[in-house]
Amino acid sequence: MLSRALFNRALLNRTLRWETGLALVVIIVGIVGAASSPQFLTGNNFFNLGLSYGEIAIMTLPMTLIIISGEIDLSVASTLGMSSALLGVLWSDGWPMPAIFAMVAVAGLAAGAVNGLLVTRLGLPSLAVTIGTLALYRGIALILLGPKTISNFPPTYTDIAVNGFPGISNLTYSAAIFVVLAVVFGVVLHATPFGRSIFAMGASTEAALFAGIRVKRIKTILFMISGLISAMAGVLWTFRLSTAVQNNGTGLELSVVAIVLLAGVSIFGGKGSIAGVVLAVLAFAGIQNALLLTNFNQEATGVVTGGLLLVSVFVPNAASFARRLRELRLFRQQS
C-alpha cells in the first residue's frame, strides 16, 4: 500500500509539472490555431515559423542557463545587432566570409566577457550591467554602420538562410540549429557536473562557494557563451533578411526573456529545464503566429508578450506570494 501511494504521488507530481502544462498549452494552441485558420498546421506555415523565430529560439538556450544561475543577460539582442553591423562593414570592406565569421565570433565572445567580468569581478548586478551594455552594443552598431544599409551579400549564404534543410524541406537551417543546440544544452545542463553547478549557484551562491564551485568562472563562461550564440544568431538574422542595418534585432530581448520564463525557469534562479524551453518556444511562436493568421493588430502583439511574461512570473511563484501575504497578515494581527 505504501509503495503504491508513493508511486501515485510521484505520478501526480510528474503530471502536474510545469512542462506538462506547457505541452497542453501547445496542443490547445494547435487546435485553436487550426480552427482559426486552415493555414496554421500546414508545412509552409511551419517553415515560416522556423524563419520568424529561429534566431529568437537559439538565443533562449544560453539565456536559460544564465537565469538558472541567478543572473540575466538583457544585451542579447544588441549583441545580435552589433554582430550584424560588423558583418556588413567587414563585407563591404572586402573581407572573405570565413574571416568575417571568425571576427564576429570573437566580437560575441568579447561582448559576453565584458558582461561576465563586470558581474563577477566587480560584483555589479547583471540586470544593471546588461541594461548598460544593451545600449553600449547598440551604440557600437550605430557607429559601425550609421545610416548605411549593406545588402549585397552572396546568394550562397542568403539562400541557405531562407531555404529548407536538406531532406526536410519544411525545416529551416535556424530551426535545425536550434534543435541541435537544444540537445547539447540539455545534456550539459541536466547530465553533467557543469550543469549541476549552474543549478547550485542559482539555488544559493554562498552554498555553491562553500561546495568548491568556481562561481565567478562559470558565470563568466555562461555570459561568453551567450555572447557567442547571440553573435551567430546575428549572422543568421542578417542573411535571412539579406540586409545589415544598425537596428537589426531591436527589442528581441523581451521575447527571449518571455520565452525562458514561460518555460518555467525561475527568475530567482535554481529551477528550469531545456525541455520546458523547447515547449515554450513552440507555445510562444504558435500563439503569435495564430494571431497573425487571424489578422490580429500586429502593433498590439506586445500586449501578448507582456501578458505572457507577467503570467510566467506570477503563476510559478503564486504559492510563495500567498504564503508571504499570510505571514504579513498574521504579523499585523499580532502587532
C-alpha positions as CSV (number, residue, x, y, z in Angstrom):
1,M,0.0,0.0,0.0
2,L,2.8,2.4,0.9
3,S,4.7,1.7,-2.3
4,R,1.5,2.3,-4.4
5,A,0.8,5.5,-2.5
6,L,4.4,6.7,-3.2
7,F,4.1,5.7,-6.9
8,N,0.7,7.6,-7.2
9,R,2.2,10.7,-5.6
10,A,5.3,10.6,-7.9
11,L,3.0,10.2,-10.9
12,L,0.8,13.1,-9.7
13,N,3.9,15.3,-9.2
14,R,5.1,14.5,-12.7
15,T,1.7,15.1,-14.2
16,L,1.4,18.5,-12.5
17,R,4.9,19.6,-13.6
18,W,5.1,22.9,-15.5
19,E,6.4,21.2,-18.6
20,T,3.2,19.0,-18.7
21,G,1.1,22.2,-18.6
22,L,3.2,23.7,-21.4
23,A,2.6,20.6,-23.5
24,L,-1.1,21.0,-23.0
25,V,-0.8,24.7,-24.0
26,V,1.0,23.7,-27.2
27,I,-1.8,21.2,-28.0
28,I,-4.5,23.8,-27.3
29,V,-2.7,26.4,-29.4
30,G,-2.5,23.9,-32.2
31,I,-6.2,23.1,-32.0
32,V,-7.3,26.7,-31.7
33,G,-4.9,27.8,-34.4
34,A,-6.2,25.2,-36.8
35,A,-9.8,26.2,-36.1
36,S,-9.0,29.8,-36.7
37,S,-7.1,29.4,-40.0
38,P,-6.7,26.4,-42.3
39,Q,-3.1,27.6,-43.0
40,F,-2.0,27.1,-39.4
41,L,-1.0,23.4,-39.5
42,T,0.5,23.4,-43.0
43,G,4.1,22.6,-43.8
44,N,4.5,26.1,-45.3
45,N,3.4,27.7,-42.1
46,F,5.8,25.6,-40.1
47,F,8.6,26.7,-42.4
48,N,7.6,30.4,-41.9
49,L,7.6,29.8,-38.1
50,G,11.1,28.5,-38.3
51,L,12.2,31.5,-40.3
52,S,10.5,34.0,-38.0
53,Y,11.5,32.6,-34.6
54,G,14.7,30.6,-35.3
55,E,17.1,33.2,-34.1
56,I,15.0,34.1,-31.0
57,A,14.8,30.4,-30.1
58,I,18.5,30.0,-30.4
59,M,19.2,32.9,-28.0
60,T,16.8,31.4,-25.4
61,L,19.2,28.5,-24.7
62,P,22.1,30.4,-23.2
63,M,19.7,32.8,-21.5
64,T,18.2,29.7,-19.8
65,L,21.5,28.8,-18.3
66,I,22.2,32.3,-17.2
67,I,18.8,32.8,-15.5
68,I,19.1,29.4,-13.7
69,S,22.5,30.5,-12.4
70,G,20.7,33.6,-10.8
71,E,21.7,36.2,-13.4
72,I,20.2,37.7,-16.5
73,D,21.5,39.0,-19.9
74,L,19.4,41.7,-21.5
75,S,22.1,42.6,-24.1
76,V,21.5,39.6,-26.3
77,A,19.5,41.5,-29.0
78,S,22.1,44.3,-29.0
79,T,24.9,41.7,-29.4
80,L,22.9,40.3,-32.4
81,G,22.6,43.8,-33.9
82,M,26.3,44.6,-33.3
83,S,27.4,41.4,-35.0
84,S,25.1,42.1,-37.9
85,A,26.6,45.6,-38.3
86,L,30.1,44.2,-38.0
87,L,29.3,41.5,-40.7
88,G,28.1,44.2,-43.0
89,V,31.0,46.6,-42.5
90,L,33.6,43.8,-43.0
91,W,31.9,42.5,-46.1
92,S,31.7,46.0,-47.6
93,D,35.5,46.3,-46.9
94,G,36.2,43.2,-48.9
95,W,36.9,40.7,-46.2
96,P,36.4,37.0,-47.1
97,M,33.3,35.5,-45.4
98,P,35.2,32.8,-43.3
99,A,37.4,35.6,-41.8
100,I,34.2,37.6,-41.1
101,F,32.6,34.7,-39.3
102,A,35.7,34.4,-37.1
103,M,35.7,38.1,-36.3
104,V,32.0,38.1,-35.5
105,A,32.6,35.1,-33.1
106,V,35.4,36.9,-31.4
107,A,33.3,40.0,-31.0
108,G,30.4,38.0,-29.5
109,L,32.8,36.3,-27.0
110,A,34.3,39.7,-26.1
111,A,30.8,41.2,-25.6
112,G,29.9,38.3,-23.3
113,A,33.2,38.5,-21.5
114,V,32.6,42.2,-20.7
115,N,29.2,41.3,-19.2
116,G,30.6,38.4,-17.2
117,L,33.6,40.3,-15.8
118,L,31.6,43.3,-14.7
119,V,29.2,41.0,-12.9
120,T,31.6,38.5,-11.4
121,R,34.8,40.6,-10.8
122,L,33.2,43.9,-9.8
123,G,30.2,42.4,-8.2
124,L,27.7,44.6,-10.2
125,P,24.1,43.3,-10.6
126,S,23.7,41.6,-14.0
127,L,20.4,43.5,-14.6
128,A,22.1,46.9,-14.4
129,V,25.2,45.7,-16.3
130,T,23.3,44.2,-19.2
131,I,20.9,47.2,-19.5
132,G,24.1,49.3,-19.8
133,T,25.7,47.0,-22.4
134,L,22.4,46.8,-24.2
135,A,22.7,50.5,-25.0
136,L,26.5,50.2,-25.5
137,Y,26.5,47.5,-28.1
138,R,23.6,49.1,-29.9
139,G,25.6,52.3,-30.0
140,I,28.6,50.4,-31.4
141,A,26.4,49.1,-34.2
142,L,25.3,52.6,-34.9
143,I,28.9,53.8,-35.1
144,L,29.9,50.9,-37.4
145,L,27.1,51.3,-39.9
146,G,25.5,54.7,-39.3
147,P,22.6,55.2,-41.7
148,K,24.1,52.7,-44.3
149,T,22.5,49.5,-45.4
150,I,24.5,46.6,-46.7
151,S,22.6,44.2,-48.8
152,N,25.0,42.8,-51.4
153,F,25.7,39.5,-49.6
154,P,26.5,36.5,-51.8
155,P,23.4,34.2,-52.6
156,T,25.4,31.2,-51.4
157,Y,24.8,32.4,-47.8
158,T,21.5,34.3,-48.1
159,D,19.8,31.3,-49.9
160,I,20.8,29.0,-47.1
161,A,19.1,31.3,-44.6
162,V,15.8,31.1,-46.4
163,N,15.8,27.6,-47.8
164,G,14.8,24.4,-46.1
165,F,17.3,21.9,-44.5
166,P,18.4,19.2,-47.0
167,G,16.0,16.3,-46.8
168,I,13.5,18.2,-44.6
169,S,12.1,20.9,-46.7
170,N,9.8,22.4,-44.0
171,L,12.7,22.8,-41.5
172,T,14.8,25.9,-41.8
173,Y,18.5,26.0,-41.0
174,S,17.9,28.2,-38.0
175,A,15.3,25.7,-36.6
176,A,17.7,22.8,-37.3
177,I,20.5,24.6,-35.4
178,F,18.1,25.3,-32.5
179,V,17.2,21.6,-32.3
180,V,20.9,20.5,-32.3
181,L,21.8,23.2,-29.7
182,A,18.8,22.3,-27.5
183,V,20.1,18.7,-27.3
184,V,23.6,19.9,-26.5
185,F,22.4,22.4,-23.9
186,G,20.0,19.8,-22.4
187,V,22.8,17.3,-21.9
188,V,25.1,19.9,-20.4
189,L,22.5,21.2,-18.1
190,H,20.9,18.0,-16.9
191,A,23.6,15.4,-17.2
192,T,27.0,17.0,-16.3
193,P,28.7,18.4,-13.2
194,F,28.8,21.7,-15.0
195,G,25.0,21.8,-15.2
196,R,24.6,20.7,-11.6
197,S,26.9,23.6,-10.7
198,I,24.6,26.0,-12.5
199,F,21.6,24.8,-10.5
200,A,23.6,25.0,-7.3
201,M,24.7,28.6,-8.0
202,G,21.1,29.6,-8.7
203,A,19.8,28.0,-5.5
204,S,22.5,29.6,-3.3
205,T,25.6,31.3,-4.3
206,E,27.1,31.1,-0.8
207,A,26.4,27.3,-0.6
208,A,27.9,26.9,-4.1
209,L,31.1,28.7,-3.0
210,F,31.4,26.5,0.1
211,A,30.9,23.4,-2.0
212,G,34.0,24.4,-4.0
213,I,32.2,25.5,-7.2
214,R,34.0,28.2,-9.1
215,V,31.1,30.6,-9.3
216,K,32.9,33.5,-11.0
217,R,34.5,31.4,-13.7
218,I,31.3,29.5,-14.5
219,K,29.2,32.7,-14.7
220,T,31.7,34.4,-16.9
221,I,31.7,31.4,-19.2
222,L,27.9,31.5,-19.4
223,F,27.9,35.1,-20.4
224,M,30.6,34.4,-23.0
225,I,28.5,31.6,-24.5
226,S,25.5,33.9,-24.6
227,G,27.6,36.5,-26.5
228,L,28.8,33.9,-28.9
229,I,25.4,32.4,-29.6
230,S,23.8,35.8,-30.0
231,A,26.5,36.9,-32.4
232,M,25.9,33.8,-34.5
233,A,22.2,34.4,-34.4
234,G,23.1,37.9,-35.8
235,V,24.7,36.2,-38.8
236,L,21.6,34.1,-39.4
237,W,19.4,37.2,-39.0
238,T,21.4,39.2,-41.4
239,F,21.5,36.5,-44.1
240,R,17.8,35.8,-43.7
241,L,16.9,39.5,-44.3
242,S,19.9,39.8,-46.7
243,T,20.4,43.2,-45.0
244,A,22.8,44.6,-42.4
245,V,21.5,47.7,-40.6
246,Q,22.3,49.2,-37.3
247,N,18.9,48.4,-35.7
248,N,18.7,44.7,-36.6
249,G,17.1,42.7,-33.8
250,T,15.9,45.7,-31.8
251,G,13.5,44.6,-29.0
252,L,14.1,40.9,-29.3
253,E,15.4,40.6,-25.7
254,L,11.9,40.9,-24.4
255,S,10.7,37.9,-26.5
256,V,13.8,35.9,-25.4
257,V,13.2,36.6,-21.7
258,A,9.4,36.0,-22.1
259,I,10.0,32.5,-23.6
260,V,12.5,31.5,-20.9
261,L,10.2,32.5,-18.1
262,L,7.2,30.9,-19.9
263,A,9.3,27.7,-19.8
264,G,9.1,27.6,-16.0
265,V,12.7,28.9,-15.5
266,S,12.6,30.7,-12.1
267,I,13.6,34.4,-12.4
268,F,15.2,33.9,-8.9
269,G,17.4,31.1,-10.2
270,G,17.9,27.4,-9.4
271,K,15.0,26.0,-11.4
272,G,14.3,25.2,-15.1
273,S,14.7,22.8,-17.9
274,I,15.6,22.8,-21.6
275,A,12.6,20.6,-22.3
276,G,10.4,23.4,-20.9
277,V,12.2,26.0,-23.1
278,V,11.6,23.9,-26.3
279,L,7.9,23.7,-25.4
280,A,7.8,27.4,-24.5
281,V,9.3,28.3,-27.9
282,L,6.5,26.2,-29.6
283,A,3.8,27.8,-27.5
284,F,5.1,31.4,-27.9
285,A,5.6,31.1,-31.6
286,G,2.3,29.3,-32.1
287,I,0.3,32.0,-30.2
288,Q,2.0,34.8,-32.1
289,N,1.5,33.0,-35.5
290,A,-2.1,32.2,-34.8
291,L,-2.8,35.9,-34.0
292,L,-1.0,36.9,-37.3
293,L,-3.2,34.5,-39.3
294,T,-6.3,35.8,-37.7
295,N,-5.5,39.4,-38.7
296,F,-4.8,40.5,-35.1
297,N,-3.4,44.0,-34.9
298,Q,0.3,43.4,-35.1
299,E,1.1,46.6,-33.3
300,A,-0.6,45.1,-30.3
301,T,1.3,41.9,-30.1
302,G,3.5,43.4,-27.4
303,V,0.4,43.1,-25.2
304,V,0.5,39.4,-25.7
305,T,4.3,39.2,-25.0
306,G,3.9,41.3,-21.9
307,G,1.0,39.3,-20.7
308,L,2.8,36.0,-21.1
309,L,5.8,37.5,-19.2
310,L,3.7,38.5,-16.3
311,V,1.8,35.2,-16.1
312,S,5.2,33.3,-16.3
313,V,6.5,35.2,-13.3
314,F,3.3,35.2,-11.2
315,V,1.9,31.6,-11.6
316,P,5.1,29.6,-10.6
317,N,5.5,31.9,-7.6
318,A,1.8,32.2,-6.6
319,A,2.2,29.9,-3.6
320,S,5.2,31.9,-2.4
321,F,3.3,35.1,-2.8
322,A,0.3,33.7,-0.9
323,R,2.5,32.5,1.9
324,R,4.1,35.9,2.2
325,L,0.6,37.6,2.3
326,R,-0.5,35.2,5.1
327,E,2.7,35.9,7.1
328,L,2.2,39.6,6.6
329,R,-1.5,39.4,7.7
330,L,-0.5,37.3,10.7
331,F,2.2,39.8,11.7
332,R,-0.3,42.7,11.5
333,Q,-2.8,40.8,13.7
334,Q,-0.1,40.0,16.3
335,S,1.1,43.6,16.4
